[in-house]
């Protein structure tokens, strides 16, 4: 069973993440290769999402998560049903 958004956020903040965002992507939304200056831990809560990064291709369905290191080049996108996912971000100090 997935945690609630409040539980996800509380756990992320306890683990040192700064903030939590809710992302809703439409069907087949895609973002080309890019990087962030912060670490990411994300949980897919609806639909499915793919992430292509340094560790290869990862496909996540509802209930599955992924992580990205700061500066990690990656591309990402939603599947045919779109996706909602929660993103915890840890910015450098």
N, C-alpha and C positions, 0 to 999 in steps of 0.2 A: 504494500500500500504506500502510495506517495505521501510525503509530508505535506502539510498545508504550506502556503506561501509564507505565513508567519513563522512556522517552524524552520523552513528552509533558510529564511533570512536570519533568524536567531542563531542557527547553527553556523552559518557563514560568518556572521559577525564575531562569534566566539572563536572561529578558526583564523581570524585576522583579516578577513575581507572587509572592504570599506563600505560597499553598497550593493544593493540587489536591484536588478531591473527585470521587468516583464517584457518579453518580446513576442509579438504576434506576426508571423509571416504568412503571406498568402501562398496559394498553390504554386509550386515550382519556382518560388523566389530564390534567387542565387546572388551571391556576392563573390566577386573575383578575388584573386590573391591579395592579401593584406596582412598587416600585423598590428598588434596593440602594444602599448607600453605598460600594460598591466596583465596580471595573471587572471585567468577565467576558470571558474567551475560552473558548469551549467547542467540543468536538469530539464529534460524534455517532458512536458506534462500533457501535450496533445499532439497528435499527428506524428510526423517523423522528420528527421533532420540528418543531413550528412555533413561531415567535416573532413576535409583533405588537408593534412598537415604533415609535420615532420615524422609522425608515427604511422603514416599511411592513411588510408580511407577508413573512416568510422561512420557507421550508420546507427543512429539512435532512434528508438521508438519511445513512446510514452513510458516513463518509469526509468529510462536509462540516462546516464550522464556522460559528460566528457570534460576534459580539462585542457587548457592551453597555457603554455609558459609565456612570460613577457617576451615580446619580440619574435614569437614563433610565426613564421609565414604560414598562412592557411587560406583556404577558400571554404565556403559553406553554402548550404542551401536547404530549402524545405522540399519535401516530397509532394506527391499529387494532392494530398489532403491539406497541405500547409502544415504549420507547426506553431505551437506556443511553447516557449521555454523560458525558464528563470535563469538569470545570469548573475552570479556573484563576481565582483571585481575586486582585486587587490592591487592598488596602485603603489608604486615605489615610494618609499619615505624620503 
